[in-house]
Amino acid sequence: MAIEIETLLSPSATTALTLVKAAVEHGCSIGVFVSATACDTTGRAIATLLHPKAPTECAKIARDKASIAAGFRLNTDQLYREIAETEALKLGLATRKGFALFGGGSPITLHGEIVGGLGVSGGSELQDQECVKRALEALEQHMQQLSATL
């Protein structure tokens, strides 16, 4: 049997910083103090940025959301909807430490491939989702600018 090796793509530190900075800045623009984490597909945090006024626990929640979104390759609120109909699965996952099953986590996709996750915590579920959306839009703009210079 041949030994197989897989290569996993991961967001660079610059990409991760672009995401978390955009998320925290958008939170400020809507009057919410958030924490944001970008991680690779294994859940390892690459960049975390916390607004000084964000609740302390939000840093961990943001990391959990990022890790769950990356691992399950789904937005965290979408994952909840997918498991909500199976009571045993919902209860089993919801009781696991570090399992965030509410909005504010999203996979990071680069060149059509999921390379990590982004999590935001500190606002309402909808505000966290909005911060994630704006951060992913900022990344898309950044990537377009890079492509234009090549």
MODELLER restraints for C-alpha pairs under 7 A, 6 or more apart:
rsr = mdl.restraints
at = mdl.atoms
rsr.add(forms.Gaussian(group=physical.xy_distance, feature=features.Distance(at['CA:9:A'], at['CA:115:A']), mean=5.45, stdev=0.5))
rsr.add(forms.Gaussian(group=physical.xy_distance, feature=features.Distance(at['CA:10:A'], at['CA:40:A']), mean=5.29, stdev=0.5))
rsr.add(forms.Gaussian(group=physical.xy_distance, feature=features.Distance(at['CA:10:A'], at['CA:115:A']), mean=4.86, stdev=0.5))
rsr.add(forms.Gaussian(group=physical.xy_distance, feature=features.Distance(at['CA:10:A'], at['CA:116:A']), mean=6.30, stdev=0.5))
rsr.add(forms.Gaussian(group=physical.xy_distance, feature=features.Distance(at['CA:11:A'], at['CA:40:A']), mean=6.48, stdev=0.5))
rsr.add(forms.Gaussian(group=physical.xy_distance, feature=features.Distance(at['CA:11:A'], at['CA:115:A']), mean=6.12, stdev=0.5))
rsr.add(forms.Gaussian(group=physical.xy_distance, feature=features.Distance(at['CA:11:A'], at['CA:116:A']), mean=6.62, stdev=0.5))
rsr.add(forms.Gaussian(group=physical.xy_distance, feature=features.Distance(at['CA:13:A'], at['CA:46:A']), mean=6.29, stdev=0.5))
rsr.add(forms.Gaussian(group=physical.xy_distance, feature=features.Distance(at['CA:13:A'], at['CA:47:A']), mean=6.80, stdev=0.5))
rsr.add(forms.Gaussian(group=physical.xy_distance, feature=features.Distance(at['CA:16:A'], at['CA:38:A']), mean=5.41, stdev=0.5))
rsr.add(forms.Gaussian(group=physical.xy_distance, feature=features.Distance(at['CA:16:A'], at['CA:46:A']), mean=6.35, stdev=0.5))
rsr.add(forms.Gaussian(group=physical.xy_distance, feature=features.Distance(at['CA:16:A'], at['CA:47:A']), mean=5.51, stdev=0.5))
rsr.add(forms.Gaussian(group=physical.xy_distance, feature=features.Distance(at['CA:17:A'], at['CA:47:A']), mean=5.84, stdev=0.5))
rsr.add(forms.Gaussian(group=physical.xy_distance, feature=features.Distance(at['CA:18:A'], at['CA:139:A']), mean=6.56, stdev=0.5))
rsr.add(forms.Gaussian(group=physical.xy_distance, feature=features.Distance(at['CA:19:A'], at['CA:135:A']), mean=5.03, stdev=0.5))
rsr.add(forms.Gaussian(group=physical.xy_distance, feature=features.Distance(at['CA:19:A'], at['CA:136:A']), mean=6.62, stdev=0.5))
rsr.add(forms.Gaussian(group=physical.xy_distance, feature=features.Distance(at['CA:19:A'], at['CA:139:A']), mean=6.28, stdev=0.5))
rsr.add(forms.Gaussian(group=physical.xy_distance, feature=features.Distance(at['CA:20:A'], at['CA:36:A']), mean=5.18, stdev=0.5))
rsr.add(forms.Gaussian(group=physical.xy_distance, feature=features.Distance(at['CA:20:A'], at['CA:37:A']), mean=6.08, stdev=0.5))
rsr.add(forms.Gaussian(group=physical.xy_distance, feature=features.Distance(at['CA:20:A'], at['CA:38:A']), mean=6.59, stdev=0.5))
rsr.add(forms.Gaussian(group=physical.xy_distance, feature=features.Distance(at['CA:20:A'], at['CA:47:A']), mean=7.00, stdev=0.5))
rsr.add(forms.Gaussian(group=physical.xy_distance, feature=features.Distance(at['CA:20:A'], at['CA:48:A']), mean=6.48, stdev=0.5))
rsr.add(forms.Gaussian(group=physical.xy_distance, feature=features.Distance(at['CA:20:A'], at['CA:49:A']), mean=5.89, stdev=0.5))
rsr.add(forms.Gaussian(group=physical.xy_distance, feature=features.Distance(at['CA:21:A'], at['CA:49:A']), mean=6.80, stdev=0.5))
rsr.add(forms.Gaussian(group=physical.xy_distance, feature=features.Distance(at['CA:22:A'], at['CA:134:A']), mean=6.93, stdev=0.5))
rsr.add(forms.Gaussian(group=physical.xy_distance, feature=features.Distance(at['CA:22:A'], at['CA:135:A']), mean=4.83, stdev=0.5))
rsr.add(forms.Gaussian(group=physical.xy_distance, feature=features.Distance(at['CA:22:A'], at['CA:138:A']), mean=6.57, stdev=0.5))
rsr.add(forms.Gaussian(group=physical.xy_distance, feature=features.Distance(at['CA:23:A'], at['CA:36:A']), mean=6.52, stdev=0.5))
rsr.add(forms.Gaussian(group=physical.xy_distance, feature=features.Distance(at['CA:23:A'], at['CA:131:A']), mean=4.79, stdev=0.5))
rsr.add(forms.Gaussian(group=physical.xy_distance, feature=features.Distance(at['CA:23:A'], at['CA:132:A']), mean=5.96, stdev=0.5))
rsr.add(forms.Gaussian(group=physical.xy_distance, feature=features.Distance(at['CA:23:A'], at['CA:134:A']), mean=6.57, stdev=0.5))
rsr.add(forms.Gaussian(group=physical.xy_distance, feature=features.Distance(at['CA:23:A'], at['CA:135:A']), mean=4.92, stdev=0.5))
rsr.add(forms.Gaussian(group=physical.xy_distance, feature=features.Distance(at['CA:24:A'], at['CA:34:A']), mean=5.80, stdev=0.5))
rsr.add(forms.Gaussian(group=physical.xy_distance, feature=features.Distance(at['CA:24:A'], at['CA:35:A']), mean=6.55, stdev=0.5))
rsr.add(forms.Gaussian(group=physical.xy_distance, feature=features.Distance(at['CA:24:A'], at['CA:36:A']), mean=6.60, stdev=0.5))
rsr.add(forms.Gaussian(group=physical.xy_distance, feature=features.Distance(at['CA:24:A'], at['CA:51:A']), mean=6.66, stdev=0.5))
rsr.add(forms.Gaussian(group=physical.xy_distance, feature=features.Distance(at['CA:26:A'], at['CA:131:A']), mean=5.76, stdev=0.5))
rsr.add(forms.Gaussian(group=physical.xy_distance, feature=features.Distance(at['CA:26:A'], at['CA:134:A']), mean=6.95, stdev=0.5))
rsr.add(forms.Gaussian(group=physical.xy_distance, feature=features.Distance(at['CA:27:A'], at['CA:33:A']), mean=5.83, stdev=0.5))
rsr.add(forms.Gaussian(group=physical.xy_distance, feature=features.Distance(at['CA:27:A'], at['CA:34:A']), mean=6.10, stdev=0.5))
rsr.add(forms.Gaussian(group=physical.xy_distance, feature=features.Distance(at['CA:27:A'], at['CA:131:A']), mean=6.03, stdev=0.5))
rsr.add(forms.Gaussian(group=physical.xy_distance, feature=features.Distance(at['CA:32:A'], at['CA:122:A']), mean=6.93, stdev=0.5))
rsr.add(forms.Gaussian(group=physical.xy_distance, feature=features.Distance(at['CA:32:A'], at['CA:123:A']), mean=5.73, stdev=0.5))
rsr.add(forms.Gaussian(group=physical.xy_distance, feature=features.Distance(at['CA:33:A'], at['CA:51:A']), mean=5.69, stdev=0.5))
rsr.add(forms.Gaussian(group=physical.xy_distance, feature=features.Distance(at['CA:33:A'], at['CA:53:A']), mean=5.85, stdev=0.5))
rsr.add(forms.Gaussian(group=physical.xy_distance, feature=features.Distance(at['CA:33:A'], at['CA:54:A']), mean=4.68, stdev=0.5))
rsr.add(forms.Gaussian(group=physical.xy_distance, feature=features.Distance(at['CA:33:A'], at['CA:122:A']), mean=5.87, stdev=0.5))
rsr.add(forms.Gaussian(group=physical.xy_distance, feature=features.Distance(at['CA:33:A'], at['CA:123:A']), mean=6.93, stdev=0.5))
rsr.add(forms.Gaussian(group=physical.xy_distance, feature=features.Distance(at['CA:34:A'], at['CA:50:A']), mean=6.27, stdev=0.5))
rsr.add(forms.Gaussian(group=physical.xy_distance, feature=features.Distance(at['CA:34:A'], at['CA:51:A']), mean=5.76, stdev=0.5))
rsr.add(forms.Gaussian(group=physical.xy_distance, feature=features.Distance(at['CA:34:A'], at['CA:54:A']), mean=5.12, stdev=0.5))
rsr.add(forms.Gaussian(group=physical.xy_distance, feature=features.Distance(at['CA:34:A'], at['CA:120:A']), mean=6.56, stdev=0.5))
rsr.add(forms.Gaussian(group=physical.xy_distance, feature=features.Distance(at['CA:34:A'], at['CA:121:A']), mean=5.42, stdev=0.5))
rsr.add(forms.Gaussian(group=physical.xy_distance, feature=features.Distance(at['CA:34:A'], at['CA:122:A']), mean=4.23, stdev=0.5))
rsr.add(forms.Gaussian(group=physical.xy_distance, feature=features.Distance(at['CA:34:A'], at['CA:123:A']), mean=6.46, stdev=0.5))
rsr.add(forms.Gaussian(group=physical.xy_distance, feature=features.Distance(at['CA:35:A'], at['CA:49:A']), mean=5.77, stdev=0.5))
rsr.add(forms.Gaussian(group=physical.xy_distance, feature=features.Distance(at['CA:35:A'], at['CA:50:A']), mean=4.14, stdev=0.5))
rsr.add(forms.Gaussian(group=physical.xy_distance, feature=features.Distance(at['CA:35:A'], at['CA:51:A']), mean=6.04, stdev=0.5))
rsr.add(forms.Gaussian(group=physical.xy_distance, feature=features.Distance(at['CA:35:A'], at['CA:54:A']), mean=6.37, stdev=0.5))
rsr.add(forms.Gaussian(group=physical.xy_distance, feature=features.Distance(at['CA:35:A'], at['CA:58:A']), mean=5.91, stdev=0.5))
rsr.add(forms.Gaussian(group=physical.xy_distance, feature=features.Distance(at['CA:35:A'], at['CA:59:A']), mean=5.25, stdev=0.5))
rsr.add(forms.Gaussian(group=physical.xy_distance, feature=features.Distance(at['CA:35:A'], at['CA:62:A']), mean=6.27, stdev=0.5))
rsr.add(forms.Gaussian(group=physical.xy_distance, feature=features.Distance(at['CA:35:A'], at['CA:120:A']), mean=5.68, stdev=0.5))
rsr.add(forms.Gaussian(group=physical.xy_distance, feature=features.Distance(at['CA:35:A'], at['CA:121:A']), mean=5.45, stdev=0.5))
rsr.add(forms.Gaussian(group=physical.xy_distance, feature=features.Distance(at['CA:35:A'], at['CA:122:A']), mean=6.30, stdev=0.5))
rsr.add(forms.Gaussian(group=physical.xy_distance, feature=features.Distance(at['CA:36:A'], at['CA:48:A']), mean=5.61, stdev=0.5))
rsr.add(forms.Gaussian(group=physical.xy_distance, feature=features.Distance(at['CA:36:A'], at['CA:49:A']), mean=5.41, stdev=0.5))
rsr.add(forms.Gaussian(group=physical.xy_distance, feature=features.Distance(at['CA:36:A'], at['CA:50:A']), mean=6.34, stdev=0.5))
rsr.add(forms.Gaussian(group=physical.xy_distance, feature=features.Distance(at['CA:36:A'], at['CA:59:A']), mean=6.90, stdev=0.5))
rsr.add(forms.Gaussian(group=physical.xy_distance, feature=features.Distance(at['CA:36:A'], at['CA:62:A']), mean=5.53, stdev=0.5))
rsr.add(forms.Gaussian(group=physical.xy_distance, feature=features.Distance(at['CA:36:A'], at['CA:119:A']), mean=5.55, stdev=0.5))
rsr.add(forms.Gaussian(group=physical.xy_distance, feature=features.Distance(at['CA:36:A'], at['CA:120:A']), mean=4.41, stdev=0.5))
rsr.add(forms.Gaussian(group=physical.xy_distance, feature=features.Distance(at['CA:36:A'], at['CA:121:A']), mean=6.62, stdev=0.5))
rsr.add(forms.Gaussian(group=physical.xy_distance, feature=features.Distance(at['CA:37:A'], at['CA:45:A']), mean=6.60, stdev=0.5))
rsr.add(forms.Gaussian(group=physical.xy_distance, feature=features.Distance(at['CA:37:A'], at['CA:47:A']), mean=5.67, stdev=0.5))
rsr.add(forms.Gaussian(group=physical.xy_distance, feature=features.Distance(at['CA:37:A'], at['CA:48:A']), mean=4.27, stdev=0.5))
rsr.add(forms.Gaussian(group=physical.xy_distance, feature=features.Distance(at['CA:37:A'], at['CA:49:A']), mean=6.58, stdev=0.5))
rsr.add(forms.Gaussian(group=physical.xy_distance, feature=features.Distance(at['CA:37:A'], at['CA:62:A']), mean=5.71, stdev=0.5))
rsr.add(forms.Gaussian(group=physical.xy_distance, feature=features.Distance(at['CA:37:A'], at['CA:63:A']), mean=5.31, stdev=0.5))
rsr.add(forms.Gaussian(group=physical.xy_distance, feature=features.Distance(at['CA:37:A'], at['CA:66:A']), mean=6.37, stdev=0.5))
rsr.add(forms.Gaussian(group=physical.xy_distance, feature=features.Distance(at['CA:37:A'], at['CA:118:A']), mean=5.70, stdev=0.5))
rsr.add(forms.Gaussian(group=physical.xy_distance, feature=features.Distance(at['CA:37:A'], at['CA:119:A']), mean=5.28, stdev=0.5))
rsr.add(forms.Gaussian(group=physical.xy_distance, feature=features.Distance(at['CA:37:A'], at['CA:120:A']), mean=6.65, stdev=0.5))
rsr.add(forms.Gaussian(group=physical.xy_distance, feature=features.Distance(at['CA:38:A'], at['CA:45:A']), mean=5.92, stdev=0.5))
rsr.add(forms.Gaussian(group=physical.xy_distance, feature=features.Distance(at['CA:38:A'], at['CA:46:A']), mean=5.76, stdev=0.5))
rsr.add(forms.Gaussian(group=physical.xy_distance, feature=features.Distance(at['CA:38:A'], at['CA:47:A']), mean=5.35, stdev=0.5))
rsr.add(forms.Gaussian(group=physical.xy_distance, feature=features.Distance(at['CA:38:A'], at['CA:48:A']), mean=6.49, stdev=0.5))
rsr.add(forms.Gaussian(group=physical.xy_distance, feature=features.Distance(at['CA:38:A'], at['CA:66:A']), mean=6.20, stdev=0.5))
rsr.add(forms.Gaussian(group=physical.xy_distance, feature=features.Distance(at['CA:38:A'], at['CA:117:A']), mean=5.65, stdev=0.5))
rsr.add(forms.Gaussian(group=physical.xy_distance, feature=features.Distance(at['CA:38:A'], at['CA:118:A']), mean=4.45, stdev=0.5))
rsr.add(forms.Gaussian(group=physical.xy_distance, feature=features.Distance(at['CA:38:A'], at['CA:119:A']), mean=6.53, stdev=0.5))
rsr.add(forms.Gaussian(group=physical.xy_distance, feature=features.Distance(at['CA:39:A'], at['CA:45:A']), mean=4.13, stdev=0.5))
rsr.add(forms.Gaussian(group=physical.xy_distance, feature=features.Distance(at['CA:39:A'], at['CA:46:A']), mean=5.03, stdev=0.5))
rsr.add(forms.Gaussian(group=physical.xy_distance, feature=features.Distance(at['CA:39:A'], at['CA:47:A']), mean=6.96, stdev=0.5))
rsr.add(forms.Gaussian(group=physical.xy_distance, feature=features.Distance(at['CA:39:A'], at['CA:66:A']), mean=6.20, stdev=0.5))
rsr.add(forms.Gaussian(group=physical.xy_distance, feature=features.Distance(at['CA:39:A'], at['CA:67:A']), mean=6.51, stdev=0.5))
rsr.add(forms.Gaussian(group=physical.xy_distance, feature=features.Distance(at['CA:39:A'], at['CA:116:A']), mean=5.30, stdev=0.5))
rsr.add(forms.Gaussian(group=physical.xy_distance, feature=features.Distance(at['CA:39:A'], at['CA:117:A']), mean=5.27, stdev=0.5))
rsr.add(forms.Gaussian(group=physical.xy_distance, feature=features.Distance(at['CA:39:A'], at['CA:118:A']), mean=6.52, stdev=0.5))
rsr.add(forms.Gaussian(group=physical.xy_distance, feature=features.Distance(at['CA:40:A'], at['CA:46:A']), mean=6.88, stdev=0.5))
rsr.add(forms.Gaussian(group=physical.xy_distance, feature=features.Distance(at['CA:40:A'], at['CA:115:A']), mean=6.02, stdev=0.5))
rsr.add(forms.Gaussian(group=physical.xy_distance, feature=features.Distance(at['CA:40:A'], at['CA:116:A']), mean=3.95, stdev=0.5))
rsr.add(forms.Gaussian(group=physical.xy_distance, feature=features.Distance(at['CA:40:A'], at['CA:117:A']), mean=6.36, stdev=0.5))
rsr.add(forms.Gaussian(group=physical.xy_distance, feature=features.Distance(at['CA:41:A'], at['CA:70:A']), mean=5.01, stdev=0.5))
rsr.add(forms.Gaussian(group=physical.xy_distance, feature=features.Distance(at['CA:41:A'], at['CA:71:A']), mean=5.86, stdev=0.5))
rsr.add(forms.Gaussian(group=physical.xy_distance, feature=features.Distance(at['CA:41:A'], at['CA:115:A']), mean=5.73, stdev=0.5))
rsr.add(forms.Gaussian(group=physical.xy_distance, feature=features.Distance(at['CA:41:A'], at['CA:116:A']), mean=4.35, stdev=0.5))
rsr.add(forms.Gaussian(group=physical.xy_distance, feature=features.Distance(at['CA:41:A'], at['CA:117:A']), mean=6.82, stdev=0.5))
rsr.add(forms.Gaussian(group=physical.xy_distance, feature=features.Distance(at['CA:42:A'], at['CA:71:A']), mean=6.57, stdev=0.5))
rsr.add(forms.Gaussian(group=physical.xy_distance, feature=features.Distance(at['CA:43:A'], at['CA:67:A']), mean=4.21, stdev=0.5))
rsr.add(forms.Gaussian(group=physical.xy_distance, feature=features.Distance(at['CA:43:A'], at['CA:70:A']), mean=6.72, stdev=0.5))
rsr.add(forms.Gaussian(group=physical.xy_distance, feature=features.Distance(at['CA:43:A'], at['CA:71:A']), mean=6.97, stdev=0.5))
rsr.add(forms.Gaussian(group=physical.xy_distance, feature=features.Distance(at['CA:50:A'], at['CA:59:A']), mean=6.75, stdev=0.5))
rsr.add(forms.Gaussian(group=physical.xy_distance, feature=features.Distance(at['CA:54:A'], at['CA:122:A']), mean=6.03, stdev=0.5))
rsr.add(forms.Gaussian(group=physical.xy_distance, feature=features.Distance(at['CA:55:A'], at['CA:122:A']), mean=6.58, stdev=0.5))
rsr.add(forms.Gaussian(group=physical.xy_distance, feature=features.Distance(at['CA:58:A'], at['CA:121:A']), mean=5.16, stdev=0.5))
rsr.add(forms.Gaussian(group=physical.xy_distance, feature=features.Distance(at['CA:58:A'], at['CA:122:A']), mean=5.65, stdev=0.5))
rsr.add(forms.Gaussian(group=physical.xy_distance, feature=features.Distance(at['CA:61:A'], at['CA:121:A']), mean=6.16, stdev=0.5))
rsr.add(forms.Gaussian(group=physical.xy_distance, feature=features.Distance(at['CA:62:A'], at['CA:119:A']), mean=4.42, stdev=0.5))
rsr.add(forms.Gaussian(group=physical.xy_distance, feature=features.Distance(at['CA:62:A'], at['CA:120:A']), mean=4.62, stdev=0.5))
rsr.add(forms.Gaussian(group=physical.xy_distance, feature=features.Distance(at['CA:62:A'], at['CA:121:A']), mean=4.99, stdev=0.5))
rsr.add(forms.Gaussian(group=physical.xy_distance, feature=features.Distance(at['CA:63:A'], at['CA:119:A']), mean=5.93, stdev=0.5))
rsr.add(forms.Gaussian(group=physical.xy_distance, feature=features.Distance(at['CA:64:A'], at['CA:98:A']), mean=5.45, stdev=0.5))
rsr.add(forms.Gaussian(group=physical.xy_distance, feature=features.Distance(at['CA:64:A'], at['CA:99:A']), mean=6.29, stdev=0.5))
rsr.add(forms.Gaussian(group=physical.xy_distance, feature=features.Distance(at['CA:64:A'], at['CA:100:A']), mean=5.94, stdev=0.5))
rsr.add(forms.Gaussian(group=physical.xy_distance, feature=features.Distance(at['CA:65:A'], at['CA:76:A']), mean=6.60, stdev=0.5))
rsr.add(forms.Gaussian(group=physical.xy_distance, feature=features.Distance(at['CA:65:A'], at['CA:100:A']), mean=5.41, stdev=0.5))
rsr.add(forms.Gaussian(group=physical.xy_distance, feature=features.Distance(at['CA:65:A'], at['CA:104:A']), mean=6.62, stdev=0.5))
rsr.add(forms.Gaussian(group=physical.xy_distance, feature=features.Distance(at['CA:65:A'], at['CA:105:A']), mean=4.61, stdev=0.5))
rsr.add(forms.Gaussian(group=physical.xy_distance, feature=features.Distance(at['CA:65:A'], at['CA:119:A']), mean=4.70, stdev=0.5))
rsr.add(forms.Gaussian(group=physical.xy_distance, feature=features.Distance(at['CA:66:A'], at['CA:105:A']), mean=5.28, stdev=0.5))
rsr.add(forms.Gaussian(group=physical.xy_distance, feature=features.Distance(at['CA:66:A'], at['CA:106:A']), mean=6.59, stdev=0.5))
rsr.add(forms.Gaussian(group=physical.xy_distance, feature=features.Distance(at['CA:66:A'], at['CA:117:A']), mean=4.41, stdev=0.5))
rsr.add(forms.Gaussian(group=physical.xy_distance, feature=features.Distance(at['CA:66:A'], at['CA:118:A']), mean=4.35, stdev=0.5))
rsr.add(forms.Gaussian(group=physical.xy_distance, feature=features.Distance(at['CA:66:A'], at['CA:119:A']), mean=4.03, stdev=0.5))
rsr.add(forms.Gaussian(group=physical.xy_distance, feature=features.Distance(at['CA:67:A'], at['CA:117:A']), mean=6.01, stdev=0.5))
rsr.add(forms.Gaussian(group=physical.xy_distance, feature=features.Distance(at['CA:68:A'], at['CA:76:A']), mean=6.86, stdev=0.5))
rsr.add(forms.Gaussian(group=physical.xy_distance, feature=features.Distance(at['CA:68:A'], at['CA:99:A']), mean=6.89, stdev=0.5))
rsr.add(forms.Gaussian(group=physical.xy_distance, feature=features.Distance(at['CA:68:A'], at['CA:100:A']), mean=7.00, stdev=0.5))
rsr.add(forms.Gaussian(group=physical.xy_distance, feature=features.Distance(at['CA:69:A'], at['CA:75:A']), mean=5.42, stdev=0.5))
rsr.add(forms.Gaussian(group=physical.xy_distance, feature=features.Distance(at['CA:69:A'], at['CA:76:A']), mean=5.65, stdev=0.5))
rsr.add(forms.Gaussian(group=physical.xy_distance, feature=features.Distance(at['CA:69:A'], at['CA:105:A']), mean=5.50, stdev=0.5))
rsr.add(forms.Gaussian(group=physical.xy_distance, feature=features.Distance(at['CA:69:A'], at['CA:106:A']), mean=5.02, stdev=0.5))
rsr.add(forms.Gaussian(group=physical.xy_distance, feature=features.Distance(at['CA:69:A'], at['CA:107:A']), mean=5.12, stdev=0.5))
rsr.add(forms.Gaussian(group=physical.xy_distance, feature=features.Distance(at['CA:69:A'], at['CA:117:A']), mean=5.40, stdev=0.5))
rsr.add(forms.Gaussian(group=physical.xy_distance, feature=features.Distance(at['CA:70:A'], at['CA:107:A']), mean=5.02, stdev=0.5))
rsr.add(forms.Gaussian(group=physical.xy_distance, feature=features.Distance(at['CA:70:A'], at['CA:116:A']), mean=4.88, stdev=0.5))
rsr.add(forms.Gaussian(group=physical.xy_distance, feature=features.Distance(at['CA:70:A'], at['CA:117:A']), mean=4.29, stdev=0.5))
rsr.add(forms.Gaussian(group=physical.xy_distance, feature=features.Distance(at['CA:73:A'], at['CA:107:A']), mean=5.70, stdev=0.5))
rsr.add(forms.Gaussian(group=physical.xy_distance, feature=features.Distance(at['CA:74:A'], at['CA:106:A']), mean=6.29, stdev=0.5))
rsr.add(forms.Gaussian(group=physical.xy_distance, feature=features.Distance(at['CA:74:A'], at['CA:107:A']), mean=6.09, stdev=0.5))
rsr.add(forms.Gaussian(group=physical.xy_distance, feature=features.Distance(at['CA:75:A'], at['CA:105:A']), mean=5.42, stdev=0.5))
rsr.add(forms.Gaussian(group=physical.xy_distance, feature=features.Distance(at['CA:75:A'], at['CA:106:A']), mean=4.28, stdev=0.5))
rsr.add(forms.Gaussian(group=physical.xy_distance, feature=features.Distance(at['CA:75:A'], at['CA:107:A']), mean=6.40, stdev=0.5))
rsr.add(forms.Gaussian(group=physical.xy_distance, feature=features.Distance(at['CA:76:A'], at['CA:101:A']), mean=5.46, stdev=0.5))
rsr.add(forms.Gaussian(group=physical.xy_distance, feature=features.Distance(at['CA:76:A'], at['CA:102:A']), mean=5.52, stdev=0.5))
rsr.add(forms.Gaussian(group=physical.xy_distance, feature=features.Distance(at['CA:76:A'], at['CA:103:A']), mean=5.35, stdev=0.5))
rsr.add(forms.Gaussian(group=physical.xy_distance, feature=features.Distance(at['CA:76:A'], at['CA:104:A']), mean=6.64, stdev=0.5))
rsr.add(forms.Gaussian(group=physical.xy_distance, feature=features.Distance(at['CA:76:A'], at['CA:105:A']), mean=5.05, stdev=0.5))
rsr.add(forms.Gaussian(group=physical.xy_distance, feature=features.Distance(at['CA:76:A'], at['CA:106:A']), mean=6.46, stdev=0.5))
rsr.add(forms.Gaussian(group=physical.xy_distance, feature=features.Distance(at['CA:77:A'], at['CA:101:A']), mean=6.11, stdev=0.5))
rsr.add(forms.Gaussian(group=physical.xy_distance, feature=features.Distance(at['CA:77:A'], at['CA:102:A']), mean=4.69, stdev=0.5))
rsr.add(forms.Gaussian(group=physical.xy_distance, feature=features.Distance(at['CA:77:A'], at['CA:103:A']), mean=4.37, stdev=0.5))
rsr.add(forms.Gaussian(group=physical.xy_distance, feature=features.Distance(at['CA:79:A'], at['CA:101:A']), mean=6.93, stdev=0.5))
rsr.add(forms.Gaussian(group=physical.xy_distance, feature=features.Distance(at['CA:80:A'], at['CA:101:A']), mean=5.37, stdev=0.5))
rsr.add(forms.Gaussian(group=physical.xy_distance, feature=features.Distance(at['CA:80:A'], at['CA:102:A']), mean=6.74, stdev=0.5))
rsr.add(forms.Gaussian(group=physical.xy_distance, feature=features.Distance(at['CA:83:A'], at['CA:89:A']), mean=6.41, stdev=0.5))
rsr.add(forms.Gaussian(group=physical.xy_distance, feature=features.Distance(at['CA:83:A'], at['CA:90:A']), mean=5.59, stdev=0.5))
rsr.add(forms.Gaussian(group=physical.xy_distance, feature=features.Distance(at['CA:84:A'], at['CA:90:A']), mean=5.72, stdev=0.5))
rsr.add(forms.Gaussian(group=physical.xy_distance, feature=features.Distance(at['CA:93:A'], at['CA:99:A']), mean=6.73, stdev=0.5))
rsr.add(forms.Gaussian(group=physical.xy_distance, feature=features.Distance(at['CA:102:A'], at['CA:125:A']), mean=6.87, stdev=0.5))
rsr.add(forms.Gaussian(group=physical.xy_distance, feature=features.Distance(at['CA:103:A'], at['CA:125:A']), mean=5.18, stdev=0.5))
rsr.add(forms.Gaussian(group=physical.xy_distance, feature=features.Distance(at['CA:103:A'], at['CA:126:A']), mean=6.96, stdev=0.5))
rsr.add(forms.Gaussian(group=physical.xy_distance, feature=features.Distance(at['CA:103:A'], at['CA:128:A']), mean=6.83, stdev=0.5))
rsr.add(forms.Gaussian(group=physical.xy_distance, feature=features.Distance(at['CA:103:A'], at['CA:129:A']), mean=5.79, stdev=0.5))
rsr.add(forms.Gaussian(group=physical.xy_distance, feature=features.Distance(at['CA:104:A'], at['CA:119:A']), mean=5.63, stdev=0.5))
rsr.add(forms.Gaussian(group=physical.xy_distance, feature=features.Distance(at['CA:104:A'], at['CA:120:A']), mean=5.19, stdev=0.5))
rsr.add(forms.Gaussian(group=physical.xy_distance, feature=features.Distance(at['CA:104:A'], at['CA:121:A']), mean=6.59, stdev=0.5))
rsr.add(forms.Gaussian(group=physical.xy_distance, feature=features.Distance(at['CA:104:A'], at['CA:125:A']), mean=6.31, stdev=0.5))
rsr.add(forms.Gaussian(group=physical.xy_distance, feature=features.Distance(at['CA:104:A'], at['CA:128:A']), mean=4.70, stdev=0.5))
rsr.add(forms.Gaussian(group=physical.xy_distance, feature=features.Distance(at['CA:104:A'], at['CA:129:A']), mean=4.41, stdev=0.5))
rsr.add(forms.Gaussian(group=physical.xy_distance, feature=features.Distance(at['CA:104:A'], at['CA:132:A']), mean=6.35, stdev=0.5))
rsr.add(forms.Gaussian(group=physical.xy_distance, feature=features.Distance(at['CA:105:A'], at['CA:117:A']), mean=6.99, stdev=0.5))
rsr.add(forms.Gaussian(group=physical.xy_distance, feature=features.Distance(at['CA:105:A'], at['CA:118:A']), mean=5.58, stdev=0.5))
rsr.add(forms.Gaussian(group=physical.xy_distance, feature=features.Distance(at['CA:105:A'], at['CA:119:A']), mean=4.25, stdev=0.5))
rsr.add(forms.Gaussian(group=physical.xy_distance, feature=features.Distance(at['CA:105:A'], at['CA:120:A']), mean=6.42, stdev=0.5))
rsr.add(forms.Gaussian(group=physical.xy_distance, feature=features.Distance(at['CA:106:A'], at['CA:117:A']), mean=5.59, stdev=0.5))
rsr.add(forms.Gaussian(group=physical.xy_distance, feature=features.Distance(at['CA:106:A'], at['CA:118:A']), mean=5.34, stdev=0.5))
rsr.add(forms.Gaussian(group=physical.xy_distance, feature=features.Distance(at['CA:106:A'], at['CA:119:A']), mean=6.55, stdev=0.5))
rsr.add(forms.Gaussian(group=physical.xy_distance, feature=features.Distance(at['CA:107:A'], at['CA:114:A']), mean=6.29, stdev=0.5))
rsr.add(forms.Gaussian(group=physical.xy_distance, feature=features.Distance(at['CA:107:A'], at['CA:116:A']), mean=5.75, stdev=0.5))
rsr.add(forms.Gaussian(group=physical.xy_distance, feature=features.Distance(at['CA:107:A'], at['CA:117:A']), mean=4.20, stdev=0.5))
rsr.add(forms.Gaussian(group=physical.xy_distance, feature=features.Distance(at['CA:107:A'], at['CA:118:A']), mean=6.21, stdev=0.5))
rsr.add(forms.Gaussian(group=physical.xy_distance, feature=features.Distance(at['CA:108:A'], at['CA:114:A']), mean=5.59, stdev=0.5))
rsr.add(forms.Gaussian(group=physical.xy_distance, feature=features.Distance(at['CA:108:A'], at['CA:115:A']), mean=5.75, stdev=0.5))
rsr.add(forms.Gaussian(group=physical.xy_distance, feature=features.Distance(at['CA:108:A'], at['CA:116:A']), mean=4.98, stdev=0.5))
rsr.add(forms.Gaussian(group=physical.xy_distance, feature=features.Distance(at['CA:108:A'], at['CA:117:A']), mean=4.97, stdev=0.5))
rsr.add(forms.Gaussian(group=physical.xy_distance, feature=features.Distance(at['CA:108:A'], at['CA:118:A']), mean=6.44, stdev=0.5))
rsr.add(forms.Gaussian(group=physical.xy_distance, feature=features.Distance(at['CA:109:A'], at['CA:115:A']), mean=5.82, stdev=0.5))
rsr.add(forms.Gaussian(group=physical.xy_distance, feature=features.Distance(at['CA:120:A'], at['CA:128:A']), mean=5.45, stdev=0.5))
rsr.add(forms.Gaussian(group=physical.xy_distance, feature=features.Distance(at['CA:120:A'], at['CA:132:A']), mean=6.48, stdev=0.5))
rsr.add(forms.Gaussian(group=physical.xy_distance, feature=features.Distance(at['CA:121:A'], at['CA:128:A']), mean=5.78, stdev=0.5))
rsr.add(forms.Gaussian(group=physical.xy_distance, feature=features.Distance(at['CA:122:A'], at['CA:128:A']), mean=6.95, stdev=0.5))
